[in-house]
Structures are given as structure tokens and as C-alpha cells.
Amino acid sequence: MKVNNCPLYNIFHNVIIHFLLITLFFSCSNEATQKKNIKDQAQSDSLQYNISQGTNRSISIIERQNALKKAFITATKIKEDTLRLKHFTKIQWAYAYAEDSLQFRKINKKTNKLAIQLNDSLRLGISYWDLGTYLDNLGIKDSAYYNLSQAQEIFININQYKRAGSITYHMAKIQEDIKDYTGSEINTIKAIELLSPLDENYILAQCYNLLGIVAKDLEEFDRATLHYRSAEEYLLKAGANYLLESQINNNIGVNFLEKGDTKNATTYFNKILYQDSLFYKYPDLYAKTLNNLARSRYKANANTEVTKLFQKSLKIRDSIGDIAGLAGGYLSLAEYNLFKKDSAVALLNLLKSKENAELSQNNSRLLESLELLTQIDPKNAAIYSKQYITLNDSLIHEEAILRNKFARIRFETDQVVAENKQLESQKQLWAGIAVSILLLGTAGYVIIDQRVKNQRLRFQQAQQASDKKIVDLMLSEKQKFEEGKKMEQKRISEELHDGILGKMLGARMVLTGLNKKSDDEAINIKADALIALKDIESEVRSISHELSHAAYLQLHNFTRSISDLLENSASAANINHIFNFDSEIAWDNLNGDIKINLYRIIQECIHNAVKHSECKNITLDFTVENDKLLVIIEDDGIGFNTDKTKKKGIGRLNLQSRIDKLNGNWKIDSSLGQGTAVKLSIPVEYFSDDSENFDTLEKK
């Protein structure tokens, strides 16, 4: 035998082959999985790198835009929608700072659409937020406000209260910019309400700082001071923030300056300037503070180095390209020149302020410059005045339009919120109604079911009581029978004792006395005694016949009860009735359950015949055949169509229940105009008297 034909060798060989194949399969699968994971990780790393390069201000705008373009192409290839949306959100934010308006709007639109498709409220809210911020930076205030309000509503609905509070603060800042002070104050307070429970102390400090600015713009200087104090308290809780602390101090100084408290104003401006490295970290704030310090000094009549401070501030602003700051700086210097009554120099500085205000599109500074020019340049006063009026009217109109737009946006937002609340209330109302109906239906069902159960229980109790009455009646009849039997036995005993025994005793004594005599007289006496004995024999035979007849004569209590039932029910309705049964069958020996239930069945059938059949005759037949008790209740009434009465009423259900208890069966034969016959078949297996057999029911 060859080795390779050995069964054990073949089995071992197959196991080895299968093991190698499985190992190879899993090895390939693991290798494919590892390759995919490596590829995915490389793709993710590439995305993150290009996104970070897109926000890297140390490289050129072109390089940043190219990096973001690569990131966008990579993100577009991601198959998983949720992950692709996540990267789109990051890329659009980076584009907002890459000065590529076209690409930002393109990816923002894609992000918005994908977020709606995925029902991702968080990313959708971020998409609106980024767009609102971007438009605000471009100076498109109305569209910015609208998109921010959309984001605000989404974040409130999904319980993102920190984001909602930050956006509400941003909306309030936009409103302050266009002098919608009431709207700004309302939104700032709303932002505080959203953020206070979250202990977002830094944003809360910004909110109170904005409330201070609004109060200062409204010349409510004391209220502004209180708000600035609150801002300082929240900033202290949040921890040191060099920039915000300096901004708050500058605003407090300006508030004091506008109020006329130059001493406190100077203190706060110096406090800012003495901070370490402010010039290097935030040169624009440093230049603004220098300008404000110079203003507070000349208004306090402290002319020390005022011009030098103004010039230093202007130089810094010019070096960093702060055109709007230059407009404000030249305006402040012109005011100082007028204070020094140097109109010529003031005119030159005002013209520079006007030029920079126009370049930076700072209409507030331009208005202030035009107003002063009308005062110090009489030659061109009419021109400046016309420009001032035109610009002022235009700004007032534009601000009014924006305020109306903001009000309309707020109204529509509030209306949507109100509608959502109304829909929610209606939803809750309908839910409550549905639950109430369900509870009422359940309660109704329980009540009806309980009533049916109670009715069934009462019916069963009444039925049991009625059955008990029948049993009691039968027992009473049996007791009366026994009493009659005993009375008859007593009568026979008395007859035997008083009559027959007395006569027999007399005859015995006569015969005893004649035993020793044989004369004619004795013979005659013996003959008389024999005649007496013959009479006694006849009397005993007569009593024996009476006893024998009584033994065979049965008192049928059950059939009498049925007969009485038939008599009482049918006679009351003037209906003829016939009850056929074999009187020689011991019907009273039937089992008690059979008698009780059969009585009830017959009662129900007779009741139905009397009530519904309009019959003139009722026939009831009892027979026994092949261990079966056969009962037929028949009437000659109008009958009915049994095919159309499939549904069982309570009477038929009770009849069926009783037949089932007796292990029998029944049927109804009826047709229109042909009367009705109810046929019962009940097995008879045992009796109330155990000494008797069913055969005793048969005729002898």
C-alpha cells in the first residue's frame, strides 16, 4: 500500500492545505486593510496639513489659497458624507481668511447643501455663522446679520447655547455699528442670558463691555461705568487677557473723557500705555491710546507734549496702514489746533482727515471732518455743508433701512419661533388629546368588561341559586316519598301486629287447647280455627300483593318537575303540551348534574318557543337508547332560517355550555313555516344510586 493512499495521510494533507489557504486569505485581507488604513491616514494628514497652511499668515496669500485648493480637492473625494462635511466646514473657515471670496462662497454653498441633506444642524449652523462673519468683514451688515440670526436660531434649537450666545453678541456688535442702540442692547442682554448659566466669563466680559459702549454712545455715562465694572469682574474670573483688558480700560478712559472727567481718563490711558510690550503686540491699540491721552491732556489744559503724542500716534498708524485710524487721528489733531486757535494748520489736518475717511469709507469720521470744515473754511463752506447734508441724510436713511431690516429679521425670527412654539403646543395638545382618548377608551373598555363580568357573575349566581332551588325541590320530594314510605311501613306493621298476629295467636291457643280432645265439639272448634287460619292466609296474601305493587310502583319526582315546568309555561300562553316518557324507567336515579342541566335546557327551549314561535302545540319526548338519553323539544310554530342565525345569543351560548358539561351534543331543525325541533343526546354513565345499573332503567 502506498503511503499517499493512506486515509490518515489524506486527512492530514487536506487539513494542511486548508490551513495554508485560510492563513493566506487572512494574510491578504490584513495586508489590504493595513494598506487602506495607511492610505486613509495619509489622506487625513494631507488634509490637515493643507488646511493649516491655508491659515498660516507667515506665507503668501497665493500659497495659502493653493494649499486650501488642494485640501478642497482631497475632501471632495472622501466617500463618507459626514467626514466630508466635517472637512468642508474647516476648509470654508480657512478660506474666509485667505481673501478668496469666490472659493469661500463656493465651498460654503456646498457645506450648507450637504448639511441640509444629512440633517446635520450643528454643521448647518456653523455654515451660516461663517458666512455671516465673512459678510460682516466685507461690511455687508444686513446679509451678515441675517445669516448670523439663522445660525443663532439653529444653535438655540439644538441647545448649543455657548455658540448661540457668541453669535448673539456678534449680532449686537453689528447693530451698535449702525447705531441701532436699542436692538444692540436687547441682543446683548439676550446673549448674557444664554451664557450666564454656562459660566462663559470671557464672552460675558465682552458683552458687558459692549453694553458700556452702547450706554456711552447714548451719553449715559454712569450706566456705562457700571457695565464696564461688570466687564472687569467677569474678565477677572476668566483669567488675564491682555488685549480685552486694555480695550476695556481704553473704553473706560473714553467714557470719563466724554463725561468731562479728564483726570480719571488720563489715569486709565496711562495704565494702558504702561503695560509691557503693548506697542509691539497691538500697535493699533497703542496708537489709539496715545491719541486719547493727547485729547485728555489738552482738554485738561495740560498742554505738555500734546502735539508730540498726536504725531507719534499718527506715525504708528501710518506705518501699519491704519487708514481709518489716520482719519480719526488727524481729526483729533485738528480739534487741538482749533483749541489752540491755529485755523490754518487745523484746515490742513481736517483735509487729511477727510481724505483718509473717504479712503477707509469711515462715514462717521467724514461727517465730523465736513462739519468742522464748514466752520473754518468759509470759502468752501457751502460745498462742505452740501456734502455734509447729503452724506448725513444718506447715512440716516441707510441706517434706518438697516434698522428696519434688522427689526424685520428679528420679527420674522420671533414669528418663526412663535410658530414653532405654537406647533409644539399643538403637538403637545394633540398628543394629550390622543392620550386622553386612549385612556378614556381603556377606561371605558375596563368598565364595560367589568360590567360584563359582573353581569355574568350575577347570572351565574342566579343560575346557581335556581339550580339549588331545583335540587332542594327534588330533595324535598324525595324526603316526602321517604316519609310516605315510612308511614306505609308503619301501617303494615300495625296491621300485622294488631290484626294478623292477634288472630294467629288466638288460633294457636285454641288448637293447643284441643290437642288432648277428640270429641265432636273439639272437631268443630278445630274446623273454626282452620277457617280462621285460612282468613289469615288471605289477609297475608292481600298485604303481600299490596307490598309487591308498591315495590314496582315508582314515584317519579324528576318527571313530575319537568311536567310542572311544561304545564306552567305552556298553559300560561294557551299552548297545548304533551310530555312523553316511559314511566317504568327510574328517571330519579339520573345523576344530579344531568337532571339540573337538562331541566334548565328544557326551560330555555320552552321559553323560546312560547316567546318567539307563535306555536299552538309543544311536544316533549324522553327516551333512552344505547346508553344515551334522547330529548326532543318540538313546536309547530313559524320556525326560522337556521342559515341566517349564525351568531349565537346568550341563550344558545348557555345551552351549549350546559350540553358541554354533560358531554352531549345538540342540534336545531327548523325552517320557515315548519316549526322547530331541538334535539339533545346525553350520555348516561352513572346514577345517584350506585347499587343500580343503567339496565334497571330498561323495562322488565
C-alpha positions in Angstrom: 0.0 0.0 0.0 1.3 3.4 -0.9 1.7 6.0 1.8 -0.3 8.7 0.0 -3.3 6.3 -0.3 -3.5 6.0 3.5 -6.7 7.6 4.8 -4.9 9.3 7.7 -2.4 10.7 5.4 -5.1 12.2 3.1 -7.0 13.7 6.0 -3.8 15.3 7.4 -2.9 16.5 3.9 -6.3 18.2 3.4 -6.1 19.9 6.8 -2.7 21.3 6.0 -3.9 22.6 2.6 -7.0 24.3 4.1 -4.9 25.8 6.9 -2.5 27.3 4.4 -5.3 28.7 2.3 -7.0 30.3 5.3 -3.7 31.7 6.5 -3.0 33.1 3.1 -6.6 34.6 2.8 -6.4 36.4 6.2 -2.8 37.5 5.5 -4.0 39.1 2.2 -7.0 40.6 4.0 -4.9 42.1 6.8 -2.4 43.4 4.2 -5.3 45.1 2.3 -6.7 46.5 5.5 -3.3 47.8 6.5 -2.8 49.4 3.1 -6.2 51.0 3.2 -5.6 52.4 6.8 -2.2 53.7 5.7 -3.8 55.4 2.7 -6.6 56.9 4.8 -4.1 58.2 7.3 -2.0 59.7 4.6 -5.1 61.4 3.1 -6.1 62.7 6.5 -2.6 64.0 7.3 -2.5 65.7 3.9 -5.9 67.4 4.5 -4.8 68.6 7.9 -1.5 70.0 6.6 -3.1 71.9 3.7 -5.8 73.3 6.0 -3.2 74.5 8.5 -1.2 76.0 5.6 -4.3 77.8 4.5 -4.4 79.8 7.8 -0.7 80.3 8.0 -0.2 84.0 7.8 3.6 83.7 7.5 3.3 82.5 3.9 1.9 84.4 0.9 -1.8 84.7 0.0 -1.2 82.7 -3.2 0.5 79.8 -1.2 -2.4 79.8 1.3 -5.0 79.7 -1.5 -3.2 76.9 -3.3 -3.0 74.8 -0.1 -6.7 75.2 0.5 -7.5 74.3 -3.1 -5.6 71.0 -2.6 -7.4 70.4 0.7 -10.8 71.0 -1.0 -10.0 68.6 -3.9 -8.9 65.9 -1.4 -12.0 66.4 0.8 -14.3 66.2 -2.3 -13.0 62.6 -2.9 -14.0 61.4 0.6 -16.9 58.9 0.2 -18.3 59.2 3.7 -20.6 62.2 3.7 -20.3 63.0 7.4 -16.5 63.1 7.3 -16.6 65.1 4.0 -18.9 67.7 5.6 -16.6 67.9 8.7 -13.6 68.8 6.4 -15.7 71.2 4.3 -16.5 73.1 7.4 -12.9 73.5 8.3 -11.9 74.5 4.8 -14.5 77.2 4.4 -13.4 78.8 7.7 -9.8 78.9 6.4 -11.0 80.4 3.1 -12.6 83.2 5.0 -9.1 84.4 6.0 -7.4 83.6 2.7 -9.0 86.6 0.8 -10.6 84.3 -1.8 -14.3 85.4 -1.8 -15.2 83.2 -4.8 -13.9 80.0 -3.3 -15.3 80.7 0.1 -18.8 81.2 -1.3 -18.5 78.1 -3.4 -17.5 75.8 -0.6 -19.9 77.5 1.8 -22.7 76.7 -0.5 -21.6 73.0 -0.8 -21.3 72.8 3.0 -24.7 74.3 3.5 -26.3 71.9 1.0 -24.6 68.8 2.4 -25.5 69.7 5.9 -29.2 70.0 4.9 -29.1 66.7 3.1 -27.5 65.0 6.2 -29.9 66.8 8.6 -26.8 67.9 10.4 -28.0 71.0 12.4 -24.6 71.7 14.0 -22.7 71.9 10.7 -25.5 73.9 9.1 -25.4 76.4 11.9 -21.6 76.7 11.6 -22.1 77.3 7.8 -24.4 80.2 8.5 -22.1 81.5 11.2 -19.0 81.5 8.9 -20.9 83.2 6.1 -22.3 85.9 8.5 -18.8 86.6 9.9 -17.3 86.8 6.4 -20.0 89.2 5.2 -19.5 91.4 8.3 -15.8 91.6 7.5 -16.8 92.8 4.0 -19.1 95.5 5.5 -22.3 93.9 4.2 -24.1 94.3 7.5 -27.7 93.3 6.6 -26.7 90.0 5.0 -24.3 89.3 7.8 -27.0 89.9 10.4 -29.4 87.7 8.6 -27.0 84.7 8.4 -26.0 85.1 12.0 -29.6 85.1 13.0 -30.2 81.9 11.1 -27.2 80.3 12.9 -28.5 81.7 16.2 -31.9 80.0 15.8 -30.4 76.7 14.9 -28.0 76.6 17.8 -30.8 77.5 20.3 -32.9 74.7 18.9 -30.2 72.1 19.4 -29.2 73.5 22.8 -25.8 74.8 21.7 -26.2 77.8 24.0 -22.5 78.8 24.0 -22.4 79.2 20.2 -25.8 80.8 20.3 -24.6 83.3 22.9 -21.5 84.2 20.9 -23.4 84.7 17.7 -26.0 86.9 19.6 -23.1 89.1 20.9 -21.8 89.4 17.3 -25.2 90.5 16.1 -25.4 93.1 18.9 -22.0 94.5 17.7 -23.3 94.9 14.2 -26.3 96.7 15.5 -24.1 99.1 17.5 -22.0 99.8 14.4 -25.1 101.1 12.6 -26.3 103.0 15.7 -29.2 100.6 16.4 -28.6 101.0 20.1 -31.9 99.6 21.3 -31.6 96.4 19.2 -27.9 96.1 20.2 -28.8 96.3 23.9 -31.6 93.8 23.5 -29.4 91.2 21.8 -26.5 91.8 24.2 -28.8 91.1 27.2 -30.1 88.0 25.4 -26.5 86.8 24.9 -25.9 87.3 28.6 -28.9 85.3 29.5 -27.7 82.4 27.2 -24.1 82.5 28.6 -24.6 83.2 32.3 -25.6 79.6 33.2 -22.6 78.3 31.4 -20.0 80.5 33.3 -18.6 81.7 30.0 -16.9 84.6 31.7 -14.7 85.8 28.8 -17.6 86.2 26.4 -19.7 87.7 29.3 -16.9 90.3 29.8 -17.2 91.2 26.1 -21.0 91.5 26.4 -20.8 93.9 29.3 -18.1 95.9 27.5 -20.4 96.3 24.6 -23.3 97.4 26.9 -20.9 100.0 28.2 -20.1 101.3 24.7 -23.8 101.5 23.9 -24.5 103.4 27.1 -21.6 105.8 26.3 -22.9 106.4 22.8 -26.3 107.3 24.4 -24.3 109.6 26.7 -25.5 107.6 29.8 -22.0 107.7 31.3 -22.8 106.5 34.8 -24.6 103.4 33.4 -21.7 102.8 31.1 -19.3 102.9 34.0 -21.4 100.2 35.8 -21.3 98.0 32.7 -17.5 98.4 32.4 -17.1 97.4 36.0 -19.1 94.2 35.4 -16.9 93.5 32.3 -13.8 93.9 34.6 -15.3 91.4 37.1 -16.0 88.8 34.5 -12.6 89.2 32.9 -11.0 88.7 36.3 -13.0 85.4 36.7 -12.0 84.3 33.2 -8.3 85.0 33.8 -5.9 87.5 32.3 -6.5 88.6 28.7 -4.1 91.3 27.8 -6.0 92.6 24.7 -9.5 92.7 26.2 -8.3 94.2 29.5 -6.6 97.0 27.5 -9.7 97.5 25.4 -12.0 97.8 28.5 -9.6 100.2 30.1 -9.5 102.4 27.0 -13.3 102.4 26.8 -13.5 103.4 30.5 -11.0 106.2 29.8 -13.0 107.4 26.8 -16.2 107.3 28.9 -14.6 109.5 31.5 -13.2 111.8 28.8 -16.7 112.2 27.2 -18.1 112.8 30.6 -15.5 115.6 31.2 -13.6 113.7 33.9 -10.1 114.2 32.3 -8.3 113.2 35.4 -9.7 109.7 35.6 -9.5 109.5 31.8 -5.7 110.3 31.9 -5.2 107.7 34.6 -6.7 104.9 32.6 -4.9 105.8 29.4 -1.6 105.9 31.2 -2.4 102.5 32.8 -2.7 101.0 29.3 0.4 102.6 27.9 2.5 101.4 30.9 1.7 97.7 30.1 4.6 95.8 28.8 5.1 95.3 25.1 1.8 96.9 24.1 3.5 98.8 21.2 4.8 95.5 19.7 1.8 93.3 20.3 -1.0 95.7 19.5 0.3 98.8 17.8 -3.1 99.9 16.6 -4.4 99.9 20.2 -1.2 101.7 21.4 -1.7 104.4 18.8 -5.4 104.8 19.7 -4.5 105.2 23.4 -1.8 107.8 22.6 -4.4 109.8 20.6 -6.9 109.5 23.5 -4.2 110.5 26.1 -3.4 113.6 24.0 -7.1 114.6 23.8 -7.5 114.2 27.6 -4.4 116.3 28.3 -5.4 119.3 26.1 -8.9 119.2 27.5 -7.5 119.3 30.9 -5.4 122.3 29.8 -2.2 120.3 30.3 -0.5 121.0 27.0 2.6 119.1 27.8 3.8 117.1 24.7 0.2 117.0 23.3 1.4 117.7 19.7 4.2 115.1 20.2 1.7 112.5 21.3 -0.6 113.2 18.3 2.3 113.0 15.9 3.6 109.7 17.4 0.1 108.2 17.2 -0.2 109.3 13.5 3.2 107.9 12.7 2.4 104.5 14.1 -1.0 104.4 12.3 0.7 105.3 9.0 3.3 102.6 9.5 0.7 99.9 10.0 -1.6 101.1 7.2 -4.4 102.0 9.6 -6.2 104.4 7.3 -9.4 104.7 9.5 -7.1 105.4 12.5 -5.4 108.1 10.5 -8.7 109.8 9.8 -9.5 109.8 13.5 -6.0 111.0 14.4 -6.0 113.9 12.0 -9.5 114.9 13.2 -8.3 114.9 16.8 -5.2 116.9 15.9 -7.4 119.4 14.0 -9.6 119.8 17.1 -6.5 120.5 19.1 -5.3 123.1 16.5 -8.7 124.9 16.8 -8.4 124.7 20.6 -5.0 126.5 20.1 -6.7 128.9 17.6 -4.4 127.7 14.8 -7.1 127.6 12.0 -4.6 127.2 9.1 -3.0 124.1 10.5 -6.4 122.8 11.6 -7.7 123.2 8.0 -4.7 121.1 6.6 -5.3 118.3 9.2 -9.1 118.3 8.5 -8.4 117.9 4.8 -6.1 114.9 5.6 -8.8 113.5 7.9 -11.4 113.9 5.2 -9.2 112.2 2.6 -8.4 109.2 4.9 -12.0 108.9 5.9 -13.1 108.7 2.3 -10.4 106.1 1.6 -11.4 103.9 4.5 -15.1 104.6 3.9 -15.4 105.8 7.5 -18.5 107.9 7.2 -18.6 108.9 10.9 -15.2 110.5 10.6 -16.1 112.0 7.3 -19.2 113.7 8.7 -17.2 115.1 11.6 -14.5 116.4 9.2 -17.1 118.0 6.9 -18.8 119.6 9.9 -15.6 121.3 11.1 -14.6 122.3 7.6 -17.8 124.3 7.2 -16.8 126.2 10.3 -13.1 127.0 9.4 -13.2 127.2 5.6 -15.8 129.9 4.8 -14.8 130.0 1.2 -15.8 126.4 0.6 -18.3 126.2 3.4 -21.3 125.8 1.1 -19.7 122.9 -0.7 -18.8 121.2 2.6 -22.2 121.9 4.0 -23.9 120.4 1.0 -21.7 117.3 1.2 -22.3 117.0 4.9 -26.1 117.2 4.4 -26.1 114.8 1.5 -23.9 112.3 3.4 -25.8 112.7 6.7 -29.2 112.2 5.0 -27.8 109.2 3.2 -26.4 107.7 6.4 -29.6 108.4 8.3 -31.6 106.8 5.5 -29.3 103.8 5.2 -29.1 103.3 8.9 -32.9 103.5 9.1 -33.2 100.9 6.3 -30.7 98.6 8.1 -32.5 99.0 11.4 -35.8 98.2 9.7 -34.2 95.1 8.1 -32.8 94.0 11.4 -36.2 94.6 13.0 -37.9 92.6 10.3 -35.3 89.8 10.7 -36.0 89.8 14.4 -39.7 89.9 13.8 -39.6 87.0 11.3 -37.3 85.1 13.6 -39.6 85.7 16.6 -42.5 84.8 14.4 -40.9 81.5 13.4 -40.0 80.8 17.0 -43.6 81.6 18.0 -44.9 79.4 15.2 -42.6 76.6 16.3 -43.8 77.1 19.9 -47.4 77.1 18.6 -46.8 73.9 16.6 -45.1 72.4 19.6 -48.1 73.4 21.8 -50.5 72.0 19.2 -48.4 68.8 19.0 -48.5 68.5 22.8 -52.2 69.3 22.7 -53.0 66.6 20.1 -50.7 64.2 22.0 -52.6 65.0 25.2 -55.9 64.5 23.4 -54.7 61.2 21.9 -53.5 60.0 25.3 -56.8 61.2 26.9 -58.9 59.3 24.2 -56.7 56.3 24.7 -57.1 56.4 28.5 -60.8 57.1 28.2 -61.1 54.2 25.7 -59.1 51.9 28.0 -61.2 53.0 31.0 -64.4 52.5 29.0 -63.3 49.1 27.9 -62.3 48.2 31.5 -65.6 49.5 32.8 -67.7 47.6 30.2 -65.6 44.5 30.6 -66.1 44.7 34.4 -69.8 45.2 33.9 -70.0 42.2 31.6 -68.0 40.1 34.1 -70.3 41.3 36.9 -73.4 40.6 34.9 -72.0 37.2 34.0 -71.2 36.6 37.7 -74.7 37.7 38.8 -76.2 35.4 36.1 -74.1 32.5 37.3 -75.0 33.2 40.9 -78.7 33.4 40.0 -78.3 30.2 38.0 -76.7 28.5 40.9 -79.5 29.8 43.2 -82.1 28.5 40.8 -80.3 25.2 40.5 -80.2 24.9 44.2 -83.9 25.5 44.4 -84.4 22.6 41.9 -82.1 20.4 43.9 -83.9 21.4 47.1 -87.3 20.7 45.5 -86.1 17.3 44.3 -84.7 16.6 47.8 -88.0 17.7 49.3 -89.9 15.4 47.0 -87.6 12.6 47.9 -88.0 13.3 51.6 -91.8 13.3 51.2 -91.5 10.0 49.4 -89.4 8.5 52.2 -91.9 9.8 54.8 -94.8 8.2 52.9 -92.8 5.0 52.6 -92.2 5.0 56.4 -95.9 5.8 57.1 -96.9 2.9 54.9 -94.4 0.6 56.6 -95.8 1.7 60.0 -99.4 1.0 58.8 -98.4 -2.5 57.6 -96.6 -3.2 60.8 -99.6 -2.2 62.8 -101.8 -4.3 60.6 -99.6 -7.3 61.1 -99.2 -6.8 64.8 -102.8 -5.8 65.7 -104.7 -8.0 63.2 -102.8 -11.0 61.8 -100.7 -11.7 64.9 -103.7 -11.4 67.2 -105.7 -13.8 65.1 -102.8 -16.3 64.7 -102.3 -16.2 68.5 -106.0 -16.9 69.2 -106.0 -19.8 66.6 -102.7 -21.2 68.1 -104.1 -21.1 71.6 -107.4 -22.8 70.5 -105.5 -25.5 68.7 -103.2 -26.0 71.7 -106.2 -26.5 74.0 -107.7 -29.1 71.6 -104.6 -31.2 71.3 -105.9 -33.6 74.0 -109.5 -33.6 72.9 -111.2 -35.5 70.2 -114.9 -35.1 70.7 -117.3 -33.5 68.3 -117.1 -30.2 69.9 -113.3 -30.2 69.6 -113.6 -31.2 66.0 -115.9 -28.2 65.3 -113.7 -25.8 67.1 -110.7 -27.1 65.1 -112.7 -26.5 61.9 -113.4 -22.9 63.0 -109.6 -22.5 63.8 -108.7 -23.7 60.3 -111.2 -21.3 58.8 -109.6 -18.5 60.8 -106.1 -19.6 59.6 -107.4 -19.5 56.1 -108.7 -16.0 56.6 -105.3 -15.0 57.9 -103.6 -16.6 54.9 -105.9 -14.5 52.6 -105.1 -11.3 54.6 -101.3 -12.0 54.4 -101.7 -12.7 50.7 -103.6 -9.4 50.3 -100.9 -7.4 52.2 -98.2 -9.2 50.2 -99.9 -8.1 46.9 -100.1 -4.5 48.1 -96.4 -4.5 49.1 -95.4 -6.1 45.8 -97.4 -3.5 43.9 -95.8 -0.7 45.9 -92.4 -2.0 45.2 -92.9 -1.8 41.5 -94.7 1.5 41.6 -92.2 4.4 41.2 -92.9 8.0 42.2 -91.1 10.0 39.5 -90.1 13.3 41.1 -87.9 14.5 38.2 -90.5 13.8 35.5 -93.1 15.5 37.7 -90.9 18.6 37.9 -90.5 18.6 34.1 -94.3 18.1 33.7 -95.0 21.0 36.1 -92.5 23.2 34.2 -94.2 22.4 30.9 -97.7 22.9 32.4 -96.9 26.3 34.0 -95.1 27.7 30.9 -97.3 26.4 28.1 -100.7 26.8 29.8 -100.0 30.4 30.6 -99.7 31.1 26.9 -102.7 28.9 25.9 -100.4 26.4 24.2 -101.2 22.7 24.2 -98.5 20.4 25.5 -97.6 16.8 25.5 -94.9 15.1 27.7 -93.9 11.6 26.5 -91.7 9.4 28.8 -91.5 5.8 29.9 -92.9 5.7 33.4 -91.2 2.4 34.2 -87.7 4.0 33.8 -86.2 5.2 37.1 -85.7 8.8 35.9 -85.0 9.9 39.5 -81.8 7.8 39.5 -80.2 10.0 36.9 -77.1 11.9 38.0 -77.9 15.2 39.7 -75.9 17.2 37.1 -77.9 15.7 34.3 -81.2 16.5 35.9 -80.3 20.1 36.8 -78.8 21.0 33.5 -81.5 19.1 31.5 -84.2 21.0 33.4 -82.5 24.3 32.5 -82.2 23.4 28.9 -85.8 22.4 28.6 -86.8 25.6 30.4 -84.9 27.7 27.9 -86.3 25.9 24.9 -89.9 26.1 26.1 -89.3 29.8 26.9 -88.1 30.5 23.4 -91.0 28.6 21.8 -93.6 30.5 23.9 -91.9 33.8 23.2 -90.9 33.6 19.5 -92.5 30.6 17.7 -96.2 31.6 17.8 -97.0 27.9 18.2 -100.1 26.1 19.3 -98.6 22.8 20.4 -95.4 21.8 22.2 -94.2 18.2 22.5 -91.5 16.9 24.8 -90.1 13.4 24.4 -87.8 11.5 26.8 -86.3 8.2 25.5 -83.2 6.1 26.4 -81.4 4.3 23.6 -77.9 2.7 23.6 -76.7 4.4 26.8 -78.0 7.7 25.5 -80.7 9.9 26.9 -82.5 11.4 23.9 -84.6 14.5 24.4 -86.7 16.3 21.7 -88.5 19.6 22.3 -90.7 20.3 19.3 -93.2 23.0 18.4 -95.4 23.7 15.4 -94.6 27.4 15.2 -93.4 29.7 12.4 -89.9 28.4 12.5 -86.8 30.2 11.2 -83.9 30.0 8.8 -81.0 28.5 10.7 -78.5 29.6 8.0 -79.2 33.3 8.8 -78.8 32.9 12.5 -75.1 32.0 12.7 -74.5 34.5 15.6 -75.2 32.9 18.9 -77.1 34.8 21.6 -76.6 34.4 25.3 -79.4 31.7 25.4 -77.8 29.5 22.8 -74.4 30.0 24.4 -75.8 28.9 27.8 -77.5 25.9 26.2 -74.2 24.9 24.5 -72.3 25.4 27.8 -74.7 23.1 29.6 -74.6 20.4 26.9 -70.8 20.6 27.0 -70.9 20.0 30.8 -72.8 16.8 30.1 -70.5 15.7 27.3 -73.5 15.6 25.0 -74.5 17.2 21.7 -77.5 19.0 20.3 -78.9 20.5 17.1 -81.8 22.6 15.9 -84.0 21.5 13.0 -86.1 24.4 11.7 -87.3 26.1 8.6 -89.8 28.9 7.9 -93.4 27.7 8.5 -92.3 24.2 9.5 -91.8 24.7 13.2 -88.7 24.0 15.3 -87.2 20.9 16.9 -84.4 20.9 19.4 -82.7 17.5 19.7 -80.5 16.6 22.6 -78.3 13.5 23.1 -76.7 13.0 26.5 -74.6 10.0 27.6 -75.8 8.2 30.8 -73.0 6.5 32.6 -73.7 6.7 36.3 -76.6 7.4 38.7 -77.3 8.8 42.1 -77.9 5.3 43.5 -74.6 3.3 43.0 -76.3 0.0 43.7 -78.3 0.2 40.5 -77.0 -0.3 37.0 -78.2 1.5 33.9 -80.0 -1.7 32.9 -82.6 -1.1 35.6 -83.7 1.9 33.6 -84.9 -0.5 30.9 -88.3 -2.1 31.0 -88.6 -5.5 32.6 
